[in-house]
Each structure stands twice: as C-alpha cells, then as structure tokens.
Amino acid sequence: MSSIKILGIDLGKSCFHLIGRDSHDQIVFHKKLSRPKLLEHLAQLEPYIVAFEACGGAHWLGRICQSHGHDVRLIPPQYVKPFVKGNINDFIDAQAIIEAALRPDMRTVPVKPVESQSQAVIHRLREGFVAERTACMSRIGTILLEFGLSLPKGHCTMKRLYSWLANQKVKLCPAIIEELQVFHDHYLYLNERVAKQDVKVTRHVNLDSRCQLLKTVPGIGKSLVF
C-alpha cells in the first residue's frame, strides 16, 4: 500500500469500490469495501491523493479523509464521464475518477465544512416546503375549478379561503368542503414550516459576517432577507 500515488473511490450507499495506482500508473490496489471497512482502511493508510465524485455523501467522506491527512480531490460527475472506458461498472468508474483527478487543469470542488452543509440542508428543506405548498394551492384551485369557481392566485386569498367561498354564488356540498379542509389545513401547516425555516435562515444571516457583507451589495441584500 505504500506504493500508492492516488486512490480512486466510486461512492455507494453501503459499498465502495476502490482502485489504487502507483507513480507508474499501474493498478496496485483493487478492492470493494463496506462503509465501516472503508473508514477503517482510510485511517490506516499513509496520506496520499484520494479522489471521488462530488455527489451524495462526498463532503462527509472528504472531511474524514482530510482528518487522516489525505489530499482530497472532489470532482464534478460531469467531468468524470468523458474518462469512462468500456462497459460501465463501479471499478471502471473508480479508474475514470483517477484519470480525471490527475489532469492538471481539472476543476475540483472544495470540501464543505459541517456548518455549510447544515445551512444547505436548511435551504433545501425550505425549497421543498415551498414547492409542496405551491402544489397544494394548485390542487385546491383545480378542485374549485371543477365546480365553476376560479380561485384568485396568491396567498392572500388562500389564507382566507372560507371567507372567499362564502361570498361566491356557487355553493359547495359538505363533502367537497370537507376535502378542501384537508388540503387547506395542509397548506397552513406548510406555511408554518416555511416560516420556521425563514427564521433559521435569518438567524444565520444575522450571525455570519460574510452574509452581512453580501447584504451591502445592491440587488443581493434583499434576497438575503425573508
């Protein structure tokens, strides 16, 4: 193992495929390891280049590798694809990762710290809640349209849905009102979830000096305030 120059890892959910090459570009290591075995293996190796795609779980593994002194190269998947040779399998992918990592002009992705990943998760959850809320509003509008009611767009009308319905000439039967209640309750719940994510984002913006600096840039500052 001391002759290894670079180790390419094809990431998986439970199994990882590793290829190691020496300074003469000869394969000297070829193995499939479970997640626990991979972590144990990385801890025992001498520091050298470890390359893998910047995909799910990559930043977590990158931090693990860096803690053991390895030089981590995270490569965007689209940059690895041109180096895949032959029929695709996990070991061939690992070799392609090595080929890409050894290119002098290859662009790599910096390993994110835990704090950055945590903020990304907060934003991702918020985006998911917003998308689900929009879909919920569309479903309510579609149901009403089936009964001759065109619901105005926007949260203002949606929040006072029943007041708006009471002023319409078309009266809905109790069964439809009951089903609308289910969707509307879910809409209100999603509103609360979005608001809670906004509080988390705002708290981070107020505590991060870089965000405060961005807020001074015209056209950007407003987007950082919810």
CORQUI-V276480 format. One record per run of one state. SS is the DSSP state (H for helix, E for strand, - for the rest). FROM is the first residue (numbers start at 1). TO is the last residue. If there is no record, write none. Layout:
SS FROM TO
SS FROM TO
This chain:
- 1 3
E 4 10
- 11 14
E 15 22
- 23 26
E 27 34
H 35 44
- 45 48
E 49 53
- 54 57
H 58 67
- 68 70
E 71 75
- 76 76
H 77 83
- 84 89
H 90 101
- 102 107
E 108 109
- 110 113
H 114 145
- 146 154
H 155 159
- 160 160
H 161 166
- 167 173
H 174 207
- 208 208
H 209 214
- 215 220
H 221 224
- 225 226
